[in-house]
Amino acid sequence: MTDAAPTPWLTVIGLGEDGLDGLSIAARAALDAADWLVGARRLLDKVPPGHAQRIVWAGLDGTLDAIGAARGSRVVVVASGNPMWFGVGATLARHFDPREILTYPAPSAFSLACSRMGWSMQEAVAVSAHALPLESIARHLYPGRRLVVLSRDGETPAGIAAFLSERGFGPSRMSVFEAMGGSRERRIDGVAANWWQPEVDPLNTVAVEVLAAPNARIYGVTPGLPDDAFIHDGLLTKREIRAVTLSTLAPRPGETLWDVGAGNGSIAVEWLRANPSGRAIAIERDPHRAEVIRINANRLGAPSVEIVEGEVPEVLDTLPGDPDVIFIGGGLTSGDTLEICWERLPSGGRLVVNVVALESAAQLIAFQKRYGGTLTQLAIARNAPVGAMTKFDPMAPVIQYAGVKA
């Protein structure tokens, strides 16, 4: 026998720029019956005064506590557009039992922008410059790709135009929609390279049709970016080895990677390009290389890489939480590193290690005999000139360990 479903007491209503005129009969009835009304001041101002007491959204924890304290009353939260799309609805559903919540969404900025552009929604890509750094769009820069970018403020369109132009995508067509769905709605069309509006209405959404200039660098969607895509000092996991390594790491949505001895951050960056819902923590002792990681992450569309400076293995004890996957591509100078990383992995966690030095390989052989897993030698050779002819120039073989913690 199952427990009876809880009675909904919390209602989330999406408001468009047309305010109350755009609400359904059911949403308007819930709003009129509210004992408590919660939302940003801009949205609360759209609702005429009534008997409901008002809570202005001021910080996540404090507002959630105030909503929880009103349980048993009729609480209505007003949000922008569709609250379940980059909105507060999902936050409330994580904090309270979803069965206690009723949601009345309005059209999202994404759906409105696609309708204005005549784009099929399933063929467009949504990017939030509000929740993520603007550099996140770099991962989506392919000719013909259609992007809908949720702006952070009135300067975001100009920032997008500059970002596109700097990377060889200046011909891209941009349409900025201000205050969509209301009486103030305005559309501004232009080309990124010639964008002339330094600032527009703070409430705006940007539609971009990506077009490339001849000098644009266009990368593939699979792991294994060209070596020269990264700024590095020569200590780089080469393209072919990196592609195999990402395949062995096998990113899964939402997983956390520790990149131990990250160097220039190529593995952490490619992990997030392949797994944008995941998390990557790059651990590097050298401050200059840590800054290079940050630059590479921003340039290549993975600005959410978290960089931790410190010595391995000591710094590992300071990291909160447990990783799903650990990659060691540097920092295997201490005999304790393998054991400490293995200990931090949860059951089912994965460890991948690349080494070149024989001393490090000896550590891996002993570790594999104790804990299981596989050892693979990766040997790559590239063509190189020899006089007037060509030869294969072999790289140093890489020994790769891959294991799953039972």
C-alpha positions in Angstrom: 0.0 0.0 0.0 1.4 3.4 -1.0 1.2 6.6 1.0 -1.4 9.2 -0.2 0.1 11.8 -2.4 0.7 15.1 -0.6 -1.6 18.1 -1.3 0.0 20.8 -3.4 0.4 24.0 -1.5 3.1 25.7 -3.6 2.3 27.1 -7.1 4.9 28.4 -9.5 3.6 30.7 -12.2 5.5 31.8 -15.2 4.9 35.4 -16.3 5.7 36.8 -19.7 6.2 40.4 -20.7 2.5 40.6 -21.2 2.0 40.1 -17.5 -1.3 38.9 -16.1 -3.0 39.1 -19.6 -1.0 36.0 -20.7 -2.1 33.8 -17.8 -4.6 30.9 -18.1 -7.8 30.9 -16.1 -6.3 28.3 -13.7 -3.1 30.3 -13.2 -4.9 33.5 -12.5 -7.2 31.8 -10.0 -4.2 30.4 -8.1 -2.6 33.9 -8.1 -5.8 35.5 -6.8 -6.1 33.0 -4.0 -2.5 33.2 -2.8 -1.8 33.9 0.9 1.9 34.5 0.1 3.4 35.9 -3.1 7.1 35.4 -3.8 9.3 36.7 -6.6 11.7 39.3 -7.9 10.6 42.8 -7.4 10.3 43.3 -11.2 7.8 40.5 -11.4 5.9 41.3 -8.2 5.3 44.8 -9.7 3.3 43.2 -12.5 0.8 41.9 -9.9 -1.7 44.4 -8.5 -1.9 44.7 -4.6 -4.1 42.2 -3.0 -4.5 40.4 0.3 -1.4 38.2 -0.2 1.7 39.0 1.8 4.8 39.5 -0.4 8.3 38.1 -0.1 10.9 39.7 -2.4 13.3 37.1 -3.7 16.6 37.9 -1.9 19.1 35.1 -2.0 18.5 31.4 -2.5 18.7 30.0 1.0 16.8 32.8 2.8 14.0 32.8 0.3 13.7 29.0 0.3 13.5 29.0 4.1 10.8 31.7 4.0 8.8 29.6 1.5 9.2 26.5 3.7 8.0 28.4 6.8 4.8 29.3 4.9 3.9 25.6 4.3 0.3 25.0 4.9 -0.7 28.4 3.4 -1.2 29.0 -0.3 2.2 30.1 -1.6 2.6 31.4 -5.2 6.1 32.0 -6.7 6.1 34.1 -9.8 9.0 33.6 -12.3 9.9 34.6 -15.8 8.7 32.6 -18.7 8.9 28.8 -18.2 10.2 28.3 -14.6 11.4 24.8 -15.5 13.8 26.0 -18.2 16.8 27.7 -16.7 14.4 29.0 -14.1 13.5 28.7 -10.4 11.1 25.8 -10.9 13.7 23.1 -10.9 15.4 24.6 -7.8 12.1 24.5 -5.9 11.5 20.9 -7.1 14.8 19.9 -5.6 14.1 21.6 -2.3 10.5 20.5 -1.9 8.5 17.4 -2.8 7.6 17.9 -6.5 4.2 16.5 -5.7 3.5 19.5 -3.5 4.1 21.9 -6.4 1.8 23.0 -9.3 3.5 24.8 -12.2 1.9 27.0 -14.8 4.6 27.9 -17.4 4.6 30.7 -19.8 6.4 30.5 -23.2 10.1 30.4 -22.7 12.5 32.9 -24.2 13.9 30.0 -26.2 10.6 29.1 -27.7 9.7 32.7 -28.4 13.0 33.4 -30.2 12.7 30.3 -32.3 9.2 31.3 -33.3 10.4 34.8 -34.2 13.2 33.3 -36.3 11.1 30.6 -37.9 13.5 28.0 -36.5 12.6 24.4 -35.5 13.2 24.2 -31.8 14.8 20.8 -31.9 17.4 22.0 -34.3 18.5 25.1 -32.3 20.9 25.0 -29.4 20.1 26.9 -26.1 23.0 28.6 -24.4 22.7 30.5 -21.1 25.1 33.4 -20.8 23.3 34.2 -17.6 24.1 31.0 -15.8 27.4 30.2 -17.5 30.3 32.4 -18.8 29.9 33.8 -22.3 32.9 31.6 -23.4 30.6 28.5 -23.2 29.3 29.3 -26.7 32.8 28.4 -28.2 31.8 24.7 -28.0 28.9 25.4 -30.4 30.7 27.3 -33.1 30.1 25.3 -36.3 28.9 26.8 -39.6 25.1 26.6 -39.9 24.6 26.0 -36.2 21.7 28.0 -34.8 22.1 29.3 -31.2 19.6 31.0 -28.9 21.6 32.8 -26.1 19.9 33.9 -22.9 21.6 37.2 -22.1 23.0 38.2 -18.7 22.5 42.0 -19.3 22.3 44.7 -22.0 25.9 44.3 -22.9 25.8 40.6 -23.7 24.9 41.0 -27.4 27.9 43.2 -28.0 30.1 40.7 -26.0 28.8 37.9 -28.2 29.6 39.9 -31.4 33.1 40.6 -30.2 33.6 37.0 -29.2 32.5 35.7 -32.6 34.6 38.2 -34.5 37.7 37.4 -32.5 37.4 33.7 -33.4 36.8 34.1 -37.1 33.0 33.9 -37.0 32.4 37.6 -37.7 30.0 36.9 -40.7 27.5 35.3 -38.2 24.0 36.8 -38.3 22.6 38.1 -35.1 19.1 39.0 -34.1 18.5 40.5 -30.7 15.0 40.4 -29.2 14.2 42.9 -26.4 11.3 42.3 -24.0 9.7 39.6 -26.1 6.0 39.1 -25.7 5.2 42.5 -24.4 4.4 46.0 -25.7 8.1 47.0 -25.6 9.3 44.1 -27.9 11.9 45.2 -30.4 14.1 43.3 -32.8 17.6 44.3 -33.8 19.3 42.5 -36.7 22.9 42.7 -37.7 26.2 40.9 -38.4 28.7 40.1 -35.6 31.6 41.8 -37.3 29.7 45.0 -37.7 27.6 45.1 -34.6 26.9 48.7 -33.7 24.8 48.5 -30.5 27.1 48.7 -27.4 24.1 48.1 -25.1 20.4 47.1 -25.4 17.5 46.5 -23.1 18.7 44.3 -20.2 15.9 41.9 -20.9 17.0 40.4 -24.2 17.6 37.1 -26.0 20.1 36.7 -28.9 19.6 34.4 -31.9 22.8 33.6 -33.8 23.2 31.8 -37.1 26.8 30.8 -37.1 28.8 31.6 -40.2 32.6 31.3 -40.6 35.2 33.5 -42.2 38.1 31.8 -44.0 40.4 32.3 -41.0 38.0 30.5 -38.5 39.3 27.5 -36.6 36.5 24.9 -36.7 37.0 21.9 -34.4 35.3 18.5 -34.6 32.7 17.3 -32.1 34.7 14.2 -31.0 37.6 14.3 -28.6 41.1 14.8 -30.0 41.5 18.5 -30.7 44.6 19.5 -32.7 47.6 20.0 -30.5 47.9 23.7 -31.6 44.3 24.3 -30.3 46.0 24.5 -26.9 48.5 26.9 -25.5 51.2 24.8 -24.0 54.9 24.6 -23.1 55.5 21.3 -24.9 54.3 19.1 -22.1 51.0 18.1 -23.8 49.0 14.9 -24.1 49.3 14.6 -27.9 46.2 14.5 -30.0 46.1 10.7 -30.7 46.9 9.8 -27.1 44.3 12.3 -25.9 41.6 10.8 -28.1 42.3 7.3 -26.8 42.5 8.6 -23.2 39.1 10.3 -23.5 37.6 7.1 -24.9 39.0 5.2 -21.9 37.8 7.8 -19.4 34.3 7.4 -21.0 32.6 10.6 -19.8 29.0 10.1 -18.6 26.5 13.0 -18.0 26.9 14.6 -14.7 30.1 12.9 -13.7 33.1 14.6 -11.9 36.6 14.2 -13.2 39.8 14.9 -11.2 42.6 15.7 -13.7 45.7 15.2 -11.5 48.8 17.0 -12.7 46.7 18.8 -15.4 49.5 20.6 -17.1 47.8 22.8 -19.8 44.4 21.3 -19.0 43.8 19.5 -22.3 42.1 16.4 -20.7 39.9 18.5 -18.4 38.9 20.8 -21.3 38.1 17.9 -23.6 36.1 16.1 -20.8 33.8 19.1 -20.5 33.5 19.6 -24.3 32.3 16.0 -24.5 30.3 16.1 -21.2 29.0 19.7 -20.7 26.7 18.6 -17.8 29.8 17.1 -16.0 32.4 18.7 -13.8 36.2 18.8 -14.1 38.7 19.8 -11.4 42.2 20.4 -12.8 44.9 20.0 -10.2 48.2 21.7 -11.1 51.1 22.8 -8.9 52.6 25.4 -11.3 50.9 28.8 -11.1 51.8 29.6 -14.7 50.4 26.4 -16.0 47.3 26.9 -13.9 46.7 30.2 -15.7 47.3 28.5 -19.1 44.5 26.0 -18.1 42.2 28.9 -17.5 43.0 30.5 -20.9 42.6 27.2 -22.7 39.3 26.5 -21.0 37.9 29.9 -22.0 39.1 29.7 -25.6 37.7 26.2 -26.2 34.3 26.4 -24.6 34.9 24.8 -21.2 35.1 27.8 -18.9 33.7 25.9 -16.0 36.9 23.9 -15.4 37.7 24.3 -11.7 41.4 24.9 -11.1 43.1 23.9 -7.9 46.8 24.8 -7.3 48.8 22.6 -5.1 51.2 19.7 -4.7 50.1 16.2 -5.4 49.2 14.1 -3.4 48.9 16.5 -0.4 46.3 18.7 -2.1 44.0 15.8 -2.8 43.0 15.7 0.9 41.7 19.2 0.6 39.2 18.5 -2.3 35.6 18.1 -1.2 33.4 15.3 -2.3 34.4 12.2 -4.3 35.2 12.0 -8.0 33.6 9.6 -10.4 36.7 9.4 -12.5 40.4 10.3 -11.9 43.0 10.8 -14.6 46.6 11.0 -13.7 48.8 12.4 -16.5 51.3 14.1 -14.3 52.3 14.1 -10.7 53.1 10.4 -10.4 56.4 11.2 -8.7 55.1 10.1 -5.3 54.5 6.4 -4.6 51.4 7.5 -2.6 49.5 9.2 -5.4 48.0 6.0 -6.9 46.9 4.7 -3.5 45.4 8.0 -2.4 43.5 8.4 -5.7 42.2 4.8 -5.5 41.1 5.4 -1.9 39.1 8.5 -2.9 37.2 6.8 -5.7 33.8 5.4 -4.7 32.7 1.9 -5.7 32.5 1.8 -9.5 34.8 4.8 -9.8 37.3 4.7 -12.7 41.0 5.4 -12.7 43.1 6.1 -15.8 46.8 6.8 -15.7 49.2 7.7 -18.5 53.0 7.5 -17.9 56.1 7.5 -20.0 59.0 7.0 -17.6 60.0 3.5 -16.7 60.0 4.2 -13.0 56.3 5.3 -13.3 55.5 2.3 -15.4 56.9 0.1 -12.6 54.5 1.7 -10.2 51.6 0.9 -12.5 52.7 -2.7 -13.0 52.8 -3.3 -9.3 49.4 -1.4 -8.8 47.8 -3.5 -11.6 48.9 -6.7 -9.9 47.3 -5.6 -6.7 44.1 -4.0 -7.8 43.4 -5.4 -11.3 42.6 -3.4 -14.4 44.4 -3.3 -17.7 47.7 -2.0 -19.0 48.0 -0.8 -22.6 51.0 0.5 -24.5 50.1 3.3 -26.9 52.8 3.9 -29.6 52.2 6.7 -32.2 54.5 7.8 -35.0 54.0 10.8 -37.2 55.6 11.6 -40.6 58.7 13.8 -40.5 61.2 14.9 -43.2 64.5 13.0 -43.6 66.4 14.9 -46.2 64.3 15.1 -49.4 62.2 12.1 -48.3 59.8 11.3 -45.4 60.0 8.9 -42.5 57.9 8.0 -39.5 59.1 9.7 -36.3 57.9 7.7 -33.3 56.8 9.5 -30.1 57.7 8.1 -26.7 55.4 5.2 -26.0 52.7 5.8 -23.4 51.8 3.1 -20.8 48.1 3.5 -19.9 46.4 2.0 -16.9 42.6 1.7 -16.7 40.8 0.2 -13.7 37.4 0.2 -12.1 37.1 0.1 -8.3 35.1 -2.9 -7.3 
